[in-house]
Amino acid sequence: MTEYRHLQPMYQQYADMGIEERVAWIRADRWLETADARAALARLEDLLSYPPRDRMPCLLLYGDTGMGKTKIIRKFLRDHQPTFDRGTGVTTMPVVAMQMPAEPIERDVYGELLNAMSAPGPGGDATFRLKNTCRTLMRKMGVRMLIIDEIHAMLTGTYRQQRIFLNVIRFLANDLKVPLICAGTDLARQALLTDPQLTERFEAFHLKRWSNTQQLAQLLASLASILPLREPSQLGSAAVRRKVLDMTDGVTVRIFRLIETVAVEAVRTGAEAIKLDSFDGDNLVLPLVAMARRSERRLQRQAS
């Protein structure tokens, strides 16, 4: 195996793989911890250890679309997976994470909750039966935290539906005495602020867009040290950092998708490194936002 000193030792082996193997490795979904993600996970861990009380603390994890909210939740779920006791036949599920239904309809909320616990709902349309089934199952399974992702979807409903939905989640937090975690965009924060009782319980954790700071430099340097490219990249340079920010607006998912795209191109063309001009290739199939940014710059240059 060739020694690639610009890569971390445990990742050097991947640079020896063939072209398509390396492309598949670059495109694979993986967890890369950032400072904000680490802080959010630590806060979730702290809330999970909270003893039951009448007014459980709640957390709103919010930020622009693509800032990694769902990634953080999935990582937390992997760290706290359900366990099955063969002796008792009982499944213990410390954390239940449900997707917000398309509309904030009470029956659909309980249906999504049952689905998150891999439990079939009772027959019939009676909402109270669904509610009782959810409460009973969550107690039996030892649920200690409820997470609702994409909570800003509640705004698709009428004002009355939104009020009912907020009452439902407040009821569940009160009845089960578990922390309630909501994840969504800034619209979700504004919606929760309309309920004084919930506002008093929720603290907010804001996932901010990246800016030209040392944290971004560290992120790009980390990527440069694990991507299976055979030559050192320039991801640590100030010029590349500015280029990445300009093309992505500092949105996490856009940054990762952009770097993935240019890394794949570097493998397939034999360039084997990401440089400043890697982001300007005419044949590069870029994410839509990055393409728009590049077109804007070209138009500006033509006009000047």
C-alpha positions as CSV (number, residue, x, y, z in Angstrom):
1,M,0.0,0.0,0.0
2,T,1.3,3.5,-0.9
3,E,1.6,5.8,2.0
4,Y,-0.5,9.0,1.6
5,R,0.8,11.3,4.3
6,H,-1.8,13.9,3.6
7,L,-4.5,11.5,4.8
8,Q,-5.2,10.3,8.3
9,P,-3.6,6.9,8.8
10,M,-6.9,5.0,9.1
11,Y,-8.1,6.5,5.8
12,Q,-4.9,6.0,3.7
13,Q,-6.0,2.5,2.6
14,Y,-9.0,3.9,0.7
15,A,-6.8,5.9,-1.6
16,D,-5.4,2.6,-3.1
17,M,-8.9,1.5,-4.2
18,G,-10.0,1.7,-7.8
19,I,-11.9,4.7,-9.3
20,E,-15.4,3.5,-8.9
21,E,-14.7,2.1,-5.4
22,R,-13.4,5.5,-4.3
23,V,-16.4,7.3,-5.9
24,A,-18.8,5.0,-4.0
25,W,-16.8,5.7,-0.8
26,I,-17.0,9.4,-1.3
27,R,-20.8,9.3,-1.9
28,A,-21.6,7.0,1.0
29,D,-23.6,8.5,3.9
30,R,-21.4,9.0,6.9
31,W,-21.3,11.0,10.2
32,L,-18.8,13.8,10.4
33,E,-19.1,15.6,13.7
34,T,-19.0,19.4,13.8
35,A,-18.8,21.6,16.9
36,D,-22.5,22.5,16.7
37,A,-23.5,18.9,16.2
38,R,-21.3,17.8,19.2
39,A,-22.9,20.5,21.4
40,A,-26.4,19.5,20.3
41,L,-25.8,15.9,21.1
42,A,-24.4,16.8,24.5
43,R,-27.6,18.7,25.3
44,L,-29.8,15.8,24.1
45,E,-27.8,13.4,26.4
46,D,-28.3,15.8,29.3
47,L,-32.1,15.9,28.7
48,L,-32.3,12.1,28.4
49,S,-30.9,11.8,31.9
50,Y,-33.5,14.1,33.4
51,P,-35.6,12.6,36.2
52,P,-39.4,12.7,35.7
53,R,-41.1,15.8,37.0
54,D,-44.3,17.8,36.5
55,R,-42.8,20.3,34.0
56,M,-40.2,18.5,31.9
57,P,-37.7,20.7,30.0
58,C,-38.1,20.8,26.2
59,L,-35.7,21.7,23.4
60,L,-36.2,23.2,20.0
61,L,-33.4,22.3,17.6
62,Y,-33.8,24.8,14.7
63,G,-32.0,26.2,11.7
64,D,-32.2,26.7,8.0
65,T,-33.0,23.7,5.8
66,G,-29.9,21.7,5.3
67,M,-28.1,22.6,8.5
68,G,-28.0,19.0,9.8
69,K,-30.9,18.8,12.2
70,T,-32.1,15.4,11.0
71,K,-28.6,14.0,10.9
72,I,-28.1,14.9,14.5
73,I,-31.3,13.2,15.5
74,R,-30.4,10.1,13.6
75,K,-27.0,10.0,15.2
76,F,-28.7,10.3,18.6
77,L,-31.0,7.5,17.8
78,R,-28.1,5.2,16.7
79,D,-26.5,5.9,20.1
80,H,-29.8,4.9,21.9
81,Q,-31.2,2.0,20.0
82,P,-34.1,-0.1,21.2
83,T,-33.3,-3.3,23.0
84,F,-35.3,-6.5,23.1
85,D,-35.4,-8.8,26.2
86,R,-36.0,-12.3,25.0
87,G,-36.9,-13.4,28.5
88,T,-39.8,-11.0,29.0
89,G,-40.6,-10.4,25.3
90,V,-40.5,-6.7,26.0
91,T,-38.8,-4.0,23.8
92,T,-37.3,-1.1,25.6
93,M,-37.1,2.1,23.5
94,P,-35.5,5.0,25.4
95,V,-35.9,7.5,22.5
96,V,-38.9,7.7,20.1
97,A,-38.5,10.0,17.1
98,M,-41.5,10.6,14.8
99,Q,-41.8,12.6,11.6
100,M,-44.3,15.4,11.7
101,P,-47.4,14.4,9.6
102,A,-48.2,16.3,6.4
103,E,-51.0,18.1,8.3
104,P,-51.2,18.7,12.1
105,I,-54.2,16.5,12.5
106,E,-54.4,14.8,15.9
107,R,-55.2,11.4,14.7
108,D,-52.3,11.5,12.2
109,V,-49.9,12.6,15.0
110,Y,-50.8,9.5,17.0
111,G,-50.5,7.4,13.9
112,E,-47.0,8.7,13.2
113,L,-46.1,8.0,16.8
114,L,-47.2,4.4,16.6
115,N,-45.3,4.0,13.3
116,A,-42.1,5.3,15.0
117,M,-42.5,2.6,17.6
118,S,-43.1,0.0,14.9
119,A,-46.6,-0.7,16.4
120,P,-49.8,-1.2,14.5
121,G,-52.7,1.1,15.3
122,P,-56.0,-0.2,16.6
123,G,-58.8,-0.6,14.1
124,G,-61.4,2.2,13.6
125,D,-61.0,5.9,13.5
126,A,-61.4,6.8,17.2
127,T,-58.7,9.3,18.1
128,F,-59.0,8.5,21.8
129,R,-58.1,4.9,21.1
130,L,-55.0,5.9,19.3
131,K,-54.0,8.2,22.1
132,N,-54.5,5.6,24.8
133,T,-52.6,3.0,22.7
134,C,-49.6,5.5,22.4
135,R,-49.6,6.3,26.1
136,T,-49.7,2.7,27.1
137,L,-47.0,1.6,24.7
138,M,-44.7,4.4,25.5
139,R,-44.9,3.5,29.2
140,K,-44.4,-0.2,28.6
141,M,-41.4,0.5,26.4
142,G,-39.8,2.8,28.9
143,V,-39.7,5.8,26.6
144,R,-37.6,8.6,28.1
145,M,-37.6,11.2,25.3
146,L,-40.0,12.1,22.4
147,I,-38.5,13.8,19.3
148,I,-40.7,15.4,16.6
149,D,-38.8,16.2,13.4
150,E,-39.9,18.8,10.7
151,I,-42.2,20.4,13.2
152,H,-42.6,23.5,11.0
153,A,-44.9,21.3,8.9
154,M,-47.6,22.2,11.5
155,L,-47.9,25.6,9.7
156,T,-49.6,23.9,6.8
157,G,-52.7,23.4,9.0
158,T,-55.4,25.9,10.0
159,Y,-55.0,28.0,13.1
160,R,-57.4,25.6,14.9
161,Q,-55.4,22.6,13.8
162,Q,-52.2,24.2,15.0
163,R,-53.7,24.9,18.4
164,I,-54.9,21.3,18.7
165,F,-51.5,20.0,17.7
166,L,-49.7,22.1,20.3
167,N,-52.1,20.9,22.9
168,V,-51.4,17.3,21.9
169,I,-47.6,17.6,22.3
170,R,-48.0,19.5,25.6
171,F,-50.3,16.7,26.8
172,L,-47.9,14.0,25.9
173,A,-45.0,15.7,27.6
174,N,-47.1,16.3,30.8
175,D,-48.7,12.8,30.8
176,L,-45.5,10.8,30.2
177,K,-43.1,13.1,32.0
178,V,-40.5,13.0,29.3
179,P,-38.5,15.7,27.6
180,L,-40.0,16.9,24.3
181,I,-37.5,17.7,21.5
182,C,-38.7,19.5,18.4
183,A,-36.6,20.0,15.3
184,G,-37.5,22.4,12.4
185,T,-36.8,25.7,10.7
186,D,-37.1,29.2,12.2
187,L,-40.8,29.1,11.3
188,A,-41.2,26.4,14.0
189,R,-39.6,28.7,16.6
190,Q,-42.1,31.4,15.7
191,A,-45.0,29.0,15.9
192,L,-44.0,27.7,19.3
193,L,-43.8,31.3,20.6
194,T,-47.5,31.6,20.0
195,D,-48.2,29.1,22.9
196,P,-47.2,30.8,26.2
197,Q,-47.2,27.5,28.1
198,L,-44.8,25.8,25.7
199,T,-42.6,28.8,25.3
200,E,-41.8,28.7,29.1
201,R,-40.6,25.1,28.7
202,F,-38.6,25.3,25.5
203,E,-35.0,26.3,25.2
204,A,-33.6,26.9,21.8
205,F,-30.5,25.5,20.1
206,H,-29.8,27.3,16.9
207,L,-27.7,25.6,14.1
208,K,-26.2,28.7,12.5
209,R,-24.9,28.9,8.9
210,W,-21.2,28.6,8.5
211,S,-19.1,31.7,8.1
212,N,-15.4,32.3,7.3
213,T,-14.1,31.2,10.7
214,Q,-11.6,28.8,12.1
215,Q,-14.5,26.3,12.5
216,L,-15.0,26.2,8.8
217,A,-11.3,25.9,8.2
218,Q,-11.2,22.9,10.5
219,L,-14.2,21.3,8.8
220,L,-12.6,21.6,5.3
221,A,-9.2,20.4,6.7
222,S,-11.0,17.4,8.2
223,L,-12.5,16.6,4.8
224,A,-9.2,16.9,3.1
225,S,-7.7,14.4,5.5
226,I,-10.3,11.6,4.9
227,L,-11.2,11.9,1.2
228,P,-9.5,9.1,-0.8
229,L,-7.6,11.5,-3.1
230,R,-3.9,10.6,-3.9
231,E,-2.5,14.1,-3.8
232,P,-2.9,16.8,-1.1
233,S,-5.9,19.1,-1.6
234,Q,-6.1,22.9,-1.0
235,L,-9.2,22.7,1.1
236,G,-7.3,24.4,3.9
237,S,-6.6,27.6,1.9
238,A,-8.4,30.8,2.5
239,A,-9.2,31.2,-1.2
240,V,-11.0,27.8,-1.4
241,R,-12.8,28.6,1.9
242,R,-14.2,31.8,0.4
243,K,-15.2,30.0,-2.8
244,V,-17.0,27.3,-0.9
245,L,-18.9,29.8,1.2
246,D,-19.8,31.8,-1.9
247,M,-21.2,28.8,-3.7
248,T,-23.1,27.3,-0.7
249,D,-24.2,30.3,1.5
250,G,-22.8,28.4,4.4
251,V,-25.4,25.7,4.5
252,T,-24.0,22.4,5.8
253,V,-25.6,20.0,3.3
254,R,-24.6,22.2,0.4
255,I,-21.0,22.3,1.6
256,F,-20.8,18.5,1.8
257,R,-22.6,18.0,-1.5
258,L,-20.2,20.5,-3.2
259,I,-17.1,18.9,-1.8
260,E,-18.4,15.5,-2.7
261,T,-19.0,16.6,-6.3
262,V,-15.5,18.1,-6.8
263,A,-13.9,15.1,-5.1
264,V,-15.6,12.6,-7.4
265,E,-14.5,14.7,-10.4
266,A,-10.9,14.8,-9.1
267,V,-10.9,11.0,-8.9
268,R,-12.5,10.4,-12.3
269,T,-10.3,13.0,-14.2
270,G,-7.1,11.8,-12.5
271,A,-6.5,15.2,-10.9
272,E,-6.4,13.5,-7.5
273,A,-6.7,16.7,-5.6
274,I,-9.2,19.5,-4.9
275,K,-7.8,22.9,-5.9
276,L,-9.3,26.4,-6.4
277,D,-10.0,25.8,-10.0
278,S,-11.7,22.5,-9.2
279,F,-14.9,24.5,-8.6
280,D,-14.9,26.1,-12.1
281,G,-14.8,23.2,-14.5
282,D,-17.4,23.7,-17.3
283,N,-18.3,19.9,-17.2
284,L,-18.7,19.8,-13.5
285,V,-22.3,18.8,-12.5
286,L,-22.7,21.0,-9.4
287,P,-25.6,21.2,-6.9
288,L,-28.3,23.6,-8.1
289,V,-27.4,26.4,-5.6
290,A,-23.7,26.3,-6.6
291,M,-24.6,26.4,-10.3
292,A,-26.8,29.5,-9.7
293,R,-23.9,31.2,-7.8
294,R,-21.5,30.5,-10.6
295,S,-23.9,31.8,-13.2
296,E,-24.4,35.0,-11.3
297,R,-20.6,35.5,-11.1
298,R,-20.3,35.0,-14.8
299,L,-23.0,37.5,-15.6
300,Q,-21.4,40.0,-13.3
301,R,-18.0,39.6,-15.0
302,Q,-19.7,40.0,-18.5
303,A,-21.5,43.1,-17.3
304,S,-18.3,44.7,-15.9
